Amino acid sequence: MRAAENLNEFSDISYIKKTMLHQLQCFFNQKNIEDRRLEIEIEDIDIISWLRIQNYNEKVYWQNRDRTLIAAGVGVADFLKAKRLSDCHFANVNSLPANMRFYGGMRFNVNSVVGTPWEKFGEIAFFIPQFEICKKNAKTFFAVNIIVKEEMNHARLYESIVEELNSLDFSLPPTPRFEDFYRERVNVPNFEEWQEQFAEIQRQFSTKEIQKIVLSRRSTLKFPKYVDGFCLLQHLTNTQANTYNFYLQWHKDCAFVGATPERLYYRKDNRIFSEAVAGTRRRGQDAIKDKELGDDLLSSTKDIREHQLVVENIKQVFDKICKNYSCPSSPVLMRLKNLQHLYTSFEGVLNEKTIDGDILQLLHPTAAVCGLPKQKNMDEIEKLESFDRGWFAGPIGWLEKDCAEFAVAIRSCVVQKNTLYLFAGAGIVKSSCVKKEWNEIEDKMKNFDCIFRKVTE
Ligand SMILES: C=C(O[C@H]1C=CC=C(C(=O)O)[C@@H]1O)C(=O)O
């Protein structure tokens, strides 16, 4: 690592490339090489702008809620793909070098039929980026991840990494503001269809087949020109607080972008943290109105029941995977830019040999995005929703040796050429009101407030 007096040098492109090239040469000159992450400290750079201009199909951006980790990666050093969680070799993650991460996630329902715009995403997919810029503990690093497979020719691996390194672009033109106007918006379901779905659900509540269901909507917005997902991401990082901000692209022209408040879990060694986030009100326009709305949420029987079902469900999972755990007896408010939610945190110690695959299998989908009972609702959602949720409401995050973090991919959209697909859902219980739930979803979509400008001519 370089001394602090040379900070200016850190941003010098030739310094970055030359220093990394030197590290690569030293590494590949060794007789026996194994997986390695090479890192150099660089000056703090605009990570989104860097990511935006790289010429790769595979790109990822991750910013955790307290912004202690911001990472962007391009290219593929290794990947992990599967149709079922049970076929994913998560145990291999434990042999990765320090700080090397698999980023990715999975579909909400790996058994459902794949539809637009999710064709390029797969069921479960993770990758270790070839190149990464990572900001951690107020320091910024440029990293190259090297995965050495048995069958690989080392000289060829070296050459291909060097060639890619040379073509990385550090010119950093700033990401423009999102200033596009849409021409057309189509809601699936429309309000009449939403009412019909609601009536069907009410019937199932009365026969006690389901206790709570989370139904979602998709809004498709058509723009006159290609939508730049990085401008959206930049807007989210500028305007949202207390959210995980993410961007994931497996192919150019199709990206999954979001700013979600909901942690599925964070694991450090055998300690696990999770949370129930369910029950919603808007933020008030001033402190008095805001408190009024918050108090109303905290005392609403309907919202507390909706929330409590999520809490009970996480308890059942923690009973299975933890030696011990704790959670407060009543929810508090989680305040976001536009909305406030009921929130209960969980903290536990995992049973020995519990791997991330087991945790994902049991914790996802939470009752905050699916409802209860889970299997019945997965089938019901597949039947009632006439679009593919894809990765919306699925787990999204990263895994590294001894550590993992997943958010629930809500408050999200897919950007595909000149089309933007927005997704949001709402928890419905017996006492829910059809119009209020429709409006709640509309409020959730307003996370992307910058897009709601229509061409009027
Ligand atoms: C399913 C979504 O939100 C969930 C998380 C928080 C509050 C929720 C609610 O109050 O309905 C939902 O359970 C979404 O934003 O698409």
The ligand as an ORCA input file, in Angstrom:
! r2SCAN-3c Opt
* xyz 0 1
  C     -43.449     -5.916     -0.827
  C     -43.010     -4.695     -0.568
  O     -42.867     -4.207      0.703
  C     -42.906     -5.050      1.834
  C     -41.947     -4.490      2.808
  C     -42.338     -3.509      3.688
  C     -43.682     -3.213      3.860
  C     -44.653     -3.945      3.237
  C     -46.087     -3.655      3.473
  O     -46.411     -2.845      4.352
  O     -46.939     -4.218      2.777
  C     -44.308     -5.102      2.390
  O     -44.474     -6.233      3.182
  C     -42.612     -3.780     -1.633
  O     -42.120     -2.685     -1.349
  O     -42.745     -4.155     -2.827
*
